[in-house]
Amino acid sequence: MDLAQVVGQNVHRLRTAAGTSLADLASASGISKTTLHGIEQGQGNPTLSTLWALATALSASLGELLETAAPTVEVVRSGDSRPKVEGDAVSARLLHRIRLRGTVEVYDIAIGPNTQHSDAHLPGVEECLVLTRGRVTIGPADSLTDLAEGDFIRFDAARPHRYQGHAARNRAVLLMVHPDG
């Protein structure tokens, strides 16, 4: 994907998550609505000053406009090679970095054998889960993933999603990341 498309997708995603209309963003950034529409469509080649104006109006960093969007579902298996550091008593493996502008709720959850159907949460809400015991099927309804003990998943919770346990006892740590607003 070329840079214009990446910028366009990011501007649209950030504008939508903020609940801002195209006209309001155009006014706040000093960029014409027509130009802004073209940027969101991945057309054109916005200048650095245009990108800074958009970043400021969206209360975002320049990097958030330039960075390729993370996949909507990320799965890390317990045996995957990930950055890891070791100390005298603690070994830590990086599963995911959460960039915050909002609130994180941390839950210890048990997952039973029935299927739990969850409606879509508000736009921008993500769920991050580390399975600490058992086996489960989890994720957006259109891309369910089987997890084993020690596996990690992150997904966009603004889509319908499901949970179902498969072992006698299934436990996990769930982080619900809520954006400001």
Wavefront OBJ file of the C-alpha trace (Angstrom):
o trace
v 0.000 0.000 0.000
v 1.439 3.398 -0.912
v 1.829 6.295 1.520
v -1.162 8.269 0.165
v -3.468 5.307 0.849
v -2.014 4.765 4.336
v -2.463 8.457 5.195
v -5.989 8.451 3.765
v -7.048 5.417 5.797
v -5.508 6.825 8.973
v -7.118 10.265 8.570
v -10.496 8.644 7.947
v -10.087 6.250 10.914
v -9.020 9.007 13.305
v -11.718 11.407 12.107
v -14.415 8.737 12.464
v -13.179 7.645 15.906
v -13.320 11.283 17.034
v -16.866 11.632 15.696
v -15.802 14.565 13.525
v -17.435 15.352 10.203
v -15.428 16.003 7.055
v -16.571 19.644 7.119
v -15.533 20.098 10.771
v -12.081 18.604 10.149
v -11.660 20.774 7.057
v -12.488 23.859 9.122
v -10.250 22.865 12.059
v -7.264 22.061 9.827
v -7.650 24.912 7.336
v -7.774 22.419 4.461
v -10.573 22.531 1.915
v -13.238 19.861 2.177
v -12.492 18.766 -1.409
v -8.775 18.352 -0.664
v -9.539 16.525 2.582
v -11.925 14.169 0.774
v -9.193 13.426 -1.782
v -6.693 12.707 1.004
v -9.107 10.282 2.682
v -9.590 8.546 -0.687
v -5.813 8.017 -0.922
v -5.463 10.460 -3.797
v -2.916 13.225 -4.029
v 0.337 13.819 -2.248
v -0.238 15.914 0.900
v 2.609 18.192 1.944
v 4.243 17.992 5.344
v 2.469 21.193 6.423
v -0.886 19.659 5.387
v -0.117 16.509 7.397
v 0.874 18.571 10.449
v -2.349 20.586 10.182
v -4.375 17.365 10.034
v -2.467 15.786 12.921
v -3.028 18.867 15.063
v -6.735 19.070 14.200
v -7.138 15.347 14.994
v -5.079 15.601 18.231
v -2.815 12.928 16.759
v 0.896 12.601 16.153
v 2.391 12.778 12.691
v 3.388 9.133 13.115
v -0.257 8.132 13.573
v -0.977 9.514 10.098
v 2.052 7.840 8.490
v 2.055 4.454 10.220
v 0.518 1.451 8.484
v -2.553 0.432 10.475
v -2.182 -2.587 12.721
v -4.167 -5.640 11.705
v -7.662 -5.758 13.186
v -6.869 -9.115 14.800
v -3.423 -9.960 16.161
v -2.655 -13.379 17.625
v 0.568 -14.227 19.478
v 1.086 -17.920 20.255
v 2.813 -18.941 23.477
v 5.763 -20.385 21.542
v 6.189 -17.459 19.131
v 9.496 -15.656 19.027
v 8.865 -12.219 20.542
v 11.171 -9.689 22.247
v 12.087 -11.122 25.635
v 14.221 -10.005 28.563
v 15.404 -12.033 31.550
v 16.195 -10.954 35.094
v 17.128 -12.825 38.256
v 13.514 -13.743 39.041
v 11.417 -12.400 36.180
v 11.275 -13.241 32.491
v 9.197 -10.814 30.384
v 8.007 -11.285 26.798
v 6.466 -8.331 24.929
v 3.015 -9.275 23.619
v 1.675 -5.898 22.477
v 2.206 -2.177 23.017
v -0.940 -0.201 23.750
v -0.866 3.452 22.768
v -3.192 5.221 25.118
v -5.525 8.108 24.934
v -8.262 6.772 27.085
v -8.894 4.160 29.741
v -7.791 0.553 30.167
v -9.950 -1.799 32.203
v -8.258 -4.988 33.447
v -10.372 -8.093 34.107
v -9.652 -11.591 35.398
v -12.204 -13.696 33.531
v -13.419 -17.286 33.498
v -14.744 -18.589 30.173
v -17.331 -21.373 30.275
v -18.339 -23.889 27.600
v -21.376 -21.945 26.339
v -20.869 -19.466 23.514
v -20.930 -15.842 24.695
v -22.060 -13.531 21.872
v -20.970 -9.931 22.457
v -22.437 -7.065 20.486
v -20.098 -4.493 18.999
v -18.692 -2.013 21.529
v -18.226 1.681 20.811
v -15.868 2.657 17.949
v -12.207 2.508 18.947
v -12.613 -0.073 21.734
v -10.080 -2.908 21.585
v -9.912 -6.128 23.570
v -6.562 -7.700 24.460
v -6.620 -11.118 26.106
v -3.923 -13.446 27.476
v -5.193 -16.977 28.075
v -3.687 -18.153 31.367
v -5.439 -21.523 31.564
v -7.333 -23.856 29.227
v -8.393 -23.573 25.587
v -10.857 -21.088 24.071
v -12.273 -19.857 20.792
v -12.462 -16.066 20.685
v -12.503 -13.047 18.426
v -14.608 -11.180 15.904
v -17.489 -13.345 14.689
v -16.055 -13.363 11.162
v -12.522 -14.400 12.205
v -12.670 -16.614 15.291
v -9.357 -17.908 16.649
v -8.546 -20.920 18.817
v -6.192 -20.076 21.686
v -4.189 -22.318 23.990
v -2.672 -21.484 27.360
v -0.191 -18.607 27.049
v -1.587 -17.319 23.714
v -2.538 -13.662 23.233
v -5.123 -11.984 20.988
v -5.936 -8.338 20.266
v -8.936 -7.296 18.196
v -11.249 -4.431 17.323
v -14.175 -4.891 19.721
v -16.360 -2.482 17.731
v -17.400 -5.585 15.796
v -19.592 -8.429 17.087
v -17.385 -11.017 18.790
v -17.583 -14.310 20.675
v -16.044 -16.260 23.533
v -16.276 -20.010 24.133
v -14.271 -22.232 26.494
v -13.225 -25.778 25.622
v -11.398 -27.017 28.733
v -12.814 -27.741 32.184
v -11.353 -24.456 33.514
v -10.541 -21.539 31.231
v -9.100 -18.319 32.657
v -7.706 -15.203 31.077
v -6.630 -11.637 31.705
v -8.706 -9.289 29.564
v -7.759 -5.668 28.874
v -10.511 -3.469 27.467
v -8.991 -0.364 25.913
v -11.436 2.559 25.634
v -10.445 5.719 23.711
v -11.112 9.177 25.162
v -14.431 10.620 24.231
l 1 2 3 4 5 6 7 8 9 10 11 12 13 14 15 16 17 18 19 20 21 22 23 24 25 26 27 28 29 30 31 32 33 34 35 36 37 38 39 40 41 42 43 44 45 46 47 48 49 50 51 52 53 54 55 56 57 58 59 60 61 62 63 64 65 66 67 68 69 70 71 72 73 74 75 76 77 78 79 80 81 82 83 84 85 86 87 88 89 90 91 92 93 94 95 96 97 98 99 100 101 102 103 104 105 106 107 108 109 110 111 112 113 114 115 116 117 118 119 120 121 122 123 124 125 126 127 128 129 130 131 132 133 134 135 136 137 138 139 140 141 142 143 144 145 146 147 148 149 150 151 152 153 154 155 156 157 158 159 160 161 162 163 164 165 166 167 168 169 170 171 172 173 174 175 176 177 178 179 180 181
